[in-house]
């Protein structure tokens, strides 16, 4: 009985110490993020942050924090690497998009993305190449008036190989130039490791040939939707491109792999049909291992 009581006391004390250490770790992480937010000054009236959860990603574990203002309202979030506290993404939930035509240019948007990254200590070096600078319409209403945002990606390319996870991405209000969301690089590979592994034996043409059984034709794709007859629509192949990538396989193995990412986009426009909601679109990704030609993964969004 005495032994059992002593055991229970030890377990209870251990549990209390473990719980308090976890709370302490969370509080320390919150304090560190709160200090960084105040130093950078990008959140208006930010008062405190709270650790919401921790998640496992391709590059390790990271923590997600909600940012609150003095009125205890949720105004955004920040994520960090759990091991280092380094910022990986920022979202300004309190920013309200303005409706109307863009007032800043793509060049201005690119400059703002670089300046914002530098403010967070994530300067975009010359090793990073601009791989996306799209103007995107969001939330258009029946009168065609919507909110425009620029989508900007700076990607680390080594010998024309895109490094998965080593990308800075930005969503920018096209009217006032405010940053709405950004994510910073979450994966890094030494240059010598990349140089050794970035030489595919499978060509782009061979990759498409290997992937052919995995890619439905435009007609096969549209027939599965069951919306209109094929005679009633015009189908276009919007994109049919390939990119060399190095990193974990999307929806596949975690081990860094050199692969071909094949992207095929179909779009179908109804012919002479009134009150239609617009074109249907499908994006098909096929990932081919670049040394032996194995199909690693497929993703279809329709």
C-alpha positions as CSV (number, residue, x, y, z in Angstrom):
1,X,0.0,0.0,0.0
2,X,2.9,2.4,1.0
3,X,4.7,1.4,-2.2
4,X,1.6,2.1,-4.3
5,X,1.1,5.5,-2.6
6,X,4.7,6.4,-3.2
7,X,4.4,5.4,-6.9
8,X,1.3,7.5,-7.3
9,X,3.0,10.5,-5.7
10,X,6.0,10.2,-8.1
11,X,3.7,9.9,-11.1
12,X,1.7,12.9,-10.0
13,X,4.8,15.0,-9.5
14,X,6.3,13.9,-12.8
15,X,3.1,14.7,-14.6
16,X,3.0,18.2,-13.0
17,X,6.6,18.9,-13.9
18,X,6.0,17.7,-17.5
19,X,2.9,19.7,-17.9
20,X,4.5,22.9,-16.5
21,X,7.5,22.4,-18.8
22,X,5.2,22.2,-21.8
23,X,3.4,25.3,-20.7
24,X,6.7,27.0,-20.2
25,X,7.9,26.0,-23.7
26,X,4.7,27.3,-25.2
27,X,4.9,30.6,-23.3
28,X,8.5,31.0,-24.4
29,X,7.6,30.4,-28.0
30,X,4.7,33.0,-27.8
31,X,7.0,35.5,-26.1
32,X,9.6,35.1,-28.9
33,X,7.0,35.5,-31.7
34,X,5.3,38.4,-30.0
35,X,8.7,40.2,-29.7
36,X,9.4,39.6,-33.4
37,X,6.0,40.9,-34.4
38,X,6.5,44.1,-32.4
39,X,10.0,44.6,-33.9
40,X,8.8,44.2,-37.4
41,X,5.6,46.3,-36.8
42,X,3.5,44.9,-39.7
43,X,0.5,44.0,-37.6
44,X,-1.6,47.0,-36.5
45,X,-2.4,47.1,-32.8
46,X,-1.0,43.6,-32.2
47,X,-1.1,42.9,-28.4
48,X,-0.4,39.2,-28.0
49,X,0.0,35.8,-29.8
50,X,-1.3,32.4,-28.7
51,X,0.1,29.1,-29.8
52,X,-2.8,27.2,-31.4
53,X,-1.2,23.9,-32.6
54,X,1.9,22.2,-33.9
55,X,2.1,20.4,-37.2
56,X,4.4,18.0,-39.0
57,X,5.5,19.3,-42.4
58,X,7.8,18.1,-45.1
59,X,10.7,20.1,-43.5
60,X,9.9,19.2,-39.9
61,X,7.7,20.4,-37.2
62,X,6.3,23.9,-37.1
63,X,4.1,25.9,-34.7
64,X,1.0,28.0,-35.6
65,X,0.2,31.2,-33.7
66,X,-2.9,33.4,-33.8
67,X,-2.3,37.2,-33.4
68,X,-4.7,39.2,-31.3
69,X,-5.2,43.0,-31.0
70,X,-6.0,45.0,-27.9
71,X,-9.7,44.3,-28.3
72,X,-8.8,40.5,-28.2
73,X,-9.8,40.2,-31.9
74,X,-8.1,37.7,-34.2
75,X,-6.1,39.8,-36.7
76,X,-4.0,37.1,-38.4
77,X,-1.5,34.3,-37.9
78,X,2.2,33.5,-37.9
79,X,3.9,30.1,-38.2
80,X,7.4,29.2,-37.2
81,X,9.8,26.3,-37.2
82,X,9.4,24.6,-33.8
83,X,13.1,23.9,-33.4
84,X,14.4,27.5,-34.1
85,X,11.4,29.8,-33.9
86,X,12.2,31.1,-37.4
87,X,9.2,32.7,-39.1
88,X,7.8,30.5,-42.0
89,X,4.6,32.3,-42.9
90,X,2.5,35.4,-42.1
91,X,-1.2,36.2,-42.7
92,X,-2.9,39.5,-42.2
93,X,-6.5,38.6,-41.5
94,X,-7.5,42.1,-40.6
95,X,-6.8,43.4,-44.1
96,X,-9.9,44.1,-46.2
97,X,-9.5,43.9,-49.9
98,X,-10.7,46.9,-51.9
99,X,-12.9,46.5,-55.0
100,X,-11.8,48.0,-58.3
101,X,-9.1,48.0,-60.9
102,X,-5.5,47.5,-59.9
103,X,-3.6,50.7,-58.9
104,X,-0.1,49.3,-58.5
105,X,1.9,47.6,-61.3
106,X,3.6,44.2,-61.2
107,X,6.9,45.9,-60.9
108,X,5.7,47.7,-57.8
109,X,4.3,44.5,-56.4
110,X,7.6,42.7,-56.9
111,X,9.5,45.5,-55.0
112,X,6.9,45.4,-52.2
113,X,7.4,41.6,-51.8
114,X,11.2,42.0,-51.6
115,X,10.9,44.8,-49.1
116,X,8.4,42.9,-46.9
117,X,10.7,39.8,-46.9
118,X,13.6,41.9,-45.8
119,X,11.6,43.4,-43.0
120,X,11.1,39.9,-41.5
121,X,14.8,39.2,-42.0
122,X,14.1,37.0,-45.0
123,X,15.9,39.0,-47.8
124,X,15.4,37.5,-51.2
125,X,18.9,36.9,-52.7
126,X,20.0,36.8,-56.3
127,X,19.8,33.0,-56.1
128,X,16.0,33.3,-56.2
129,X,14.2,33.7,-59.6
130,X,10.8,35.2,-60.2
131,X,8.6,32.2,-61.3
132,X,5.2,33.8,-60.9
133,X,3.8,37.3,-61.2
134,X,0.0,36.8,-61.8
135,X,-2.8,39.3,-61.4
136,X,-5.7,37.3,-59.9
137,X,-9.4,38.4,-59.6
138,X,-10.9,37.4,-56.3
139,X,-14.5,37.7,-55.3
140,X,-16.0,39.2,-58.4
141,X,-19.7,40.1,-58.1
142,X,-22.5,40.1,-60.7
143,X,-21.4,43.4,-62.1
144,X,-17.9,42.2,-62.7
145,X,-16.4,44.3,-59.9
146,X,-14.0,42.3,-57.8
147,X,-10.8,42.5,-55.7
148,X,-7.5,42.0,-57.5
149,X,-4.4,40.5,-55.9
150,X,-0.9,39.9,-57.2
151,X,0.5,36.4,-56.7
152,X,4.3,36.6,-56.6
153,X,6.7,33.7,-56.3
154,X,10.5,33.9,-55.8
155,X,12.0,30.4,-56.3
156,X,15.5,29.0,-55.7
157,X,16.7,27.5,-59.0
158,X,19.8,25.4,-59.2
159,X,20.8,24.4,-62.8
160,X,17.1,25.0,-63.8
161,X,15.9,22.7,-61.0
162,X,13.1,24.0,-58.9
163,X,13.8,23.3,-55.2
164,X,10.6,22.2,-53.5
165,X,10.0,24.2,-50.4
166,X,12.7,26.8,-51.1
167,X,10.2,29.5,-52.3
168,X,9.0,32.8,-51.1
169,X,5.4,33.4,-52.0
170,X,3.3,36.5,-51.7
171,X,-0.3,37.6,-52.1
172,X,-0.5,41.4,-52.5
173,X,-3.5,43.8,-52.6
174,X,-3.4,45.2,-56.2
175,X,-4.9,48.5,-55.0
176,X,-3.1,49.6,-51.9
177,X,-0.1,47.2,-52.2
178,X,-0.5,45.7,-48.7
179,X,0.8,42.2,-48.2
180,X,-2.1,39.8,-47.3
181,X,-0.2,36.6,-47.0
182,X,3.4,35.4,-47.4
183,X,5.3,32.2,-46.9
184,X,9.1,31.9,-46.7
185,X,11.5,29.1,-47.7
186,X,11.0,26.0,-45.6
187,X,13.6,23.6,-47.2
188,X,17.3,24.0,-47.9
189,X,19.7,21.8,-49.7
190,X,23.5,22.4,-50.0
191,X,24.6,23.5,-53.4
192,X,27.1,20.6,-53.9
193,X,24.3,18.1,-53.0
194,X,22.1,19.7,-55.7
195,X,24.8,19.8,-58.3
196,X,25.4,16.1,-57.9
197,X,21.7,15.2,-58.0
198,X,20.3,17.6,-60.5
199,X,21.3,15.8,-63.7
200,X,18.3,13.8,-64.9
201,X,18.7,10.7,-67.2
202,X,15.1,10.9,-68.3
203,X,14.4,13.7,-70.8
204,X,11.3,15.9,-70.8
205,X,10.0,14.1,-73.9
206,X,10.5,10.7,-72.3
207,X,8.8,11.9,-69.1
208,X,5.6,12.9,-71.0
209,X,5.7,9.5,-72.9
210,X,5.9,7.7,-69.5
211,X,3.1,9.8,-68.1
212,X,0.8,9.4,-71.1
213,X,-1.3,6.5,-69.6
214,X,-1.9,8.7,-66.5
215,X,-3.2,11.7,-68.5
216,X,-6.8,11.7,-69.8
217,X,-7.4,13.4,-73.1
218,X,-9.4,16.7,-73.0
219,X,-12.5,14.8,-74.2
220,X,-12.1,12.0,-71.7
221,X,-11.8,14.6,-68.9
222,X,-14.9,16.6,-69.9
223,X,-17.0,13.5,-70.5
224,X,-16.7,12.6,-66.8
225,X,-18.3,15.9,-65.7
226,X,-21.7,15.1,-67.2
227,X,-22.6,18.8,-67.8
228,X,-23.0,19.4,-71.5
229,X,-22.4,17.3,-74.6
230,X,-19.0,17.5,-76.2
231,X,-20.6,19.2,-79.2
232,X,-21.8,22.0,-77.0
233,X,-18.3,23.1,-75.7
234,X,-15.0,24.3,-76.9
235,X,-12.1,22.6,-75.0
236,X,-8.6,24.1,-74.9
237,X,-5.3,22.8,-73.6
238,X,-4.2,25.9,-71.6
239,X,-0.9,24.5,-70.4
240,X,1.3,21.5,-71.2
241,X,4.6,22.1,-69.5
242,X,7.3,20.4,-67.5
243,X,9.6,21.5,-64.7
244,X,12.6,19.8,-63.0
245,X,12.1,19.7,-59.3
246,X,14.1,18.5,-56.3
247,X,12.6,17.7,-52.9
248,X,10.0,15.5,-51.2
249,X,7.4,14.1,-53.6
250,X,4.0,15.8,-53.4
251,X,1.5,13.2,-52.0
252,X,4.4,10.7,-52.0
253,X,7.7,9.8,-50.3
254,X,9.4,12.3,-48.0
255,X,12.9,11.6,-49.3
256,X,14.3,14.4,-51.5
257,X,14.1,13.2,-55.1
258,X,14.9,14.7,-58.5
259,X,11.7,14.5,-60.6
260,X,9.9,16.0,-63.6
261,X,6.7,17.8,-62.7
262,X,4.3,17.7,-65.6
263,X,1.4,20.1,-65.5
264,X,-1.5,19.9,-67.9
265,X,-4.4,22.3,-67.8
266,X,-7.7,21.9,-69.7
267,X,-10.5,24.5,-70.0
268,X,-13.9,24.0,-71.5
269,X,-16.1,26.9,-72.7
270,X,-19.8,26.3,-73.4
271,X,-21.0,27.4,-76.9
272,X,-24.0,29.7,-77.1
273,X,-25.4,28.6,-73.7
274,X,-27.0,31.4,-71.7
275,X,-26.8,31.8,-67.9
276,X,-23.8,29.5,-67.7
277,X,-21.5,29.9,-64.7
278,X,-18.4,30.0,-66.8
279,X,-15.7,27.6,-68.0
280,X,-14.8,24.3,-66.4
281,X,-11.1,23.7,-65.7
282,X,-8.9,20.8,-64.8
283,X,-5.3,20.8,-63.7
284,X,-3.4,17.5,-63.9
285,X,0.0,16.9,-62.3
286,X,2.2,13.9,-62.8
287,X,5.5,13.5,-61.1
288,X,8.1,11.3,-62.9
289,X,11.3,10.2,-61.2
290,X,14.1,11.7,-63.3
291,X,16.6,8.9,-63.1
292,X,14.7,5.7,-63.8
293,X,11.4,7.1,-65.1
294,X,9.1,5.8,-62.4
295,X,5.7,7.5,-61.9
296,X,5.9,8.8,-58.4
297,X,2.6,10.6,-57.8
298,X,-0.4,12.1,-59.6
299,X,-2.8,14.9,-58.6
300,X,-6.0,15.9,-60.5
301,X,-7.9,19.0,-59.6
302,X,-11.2,19.3,-61.5
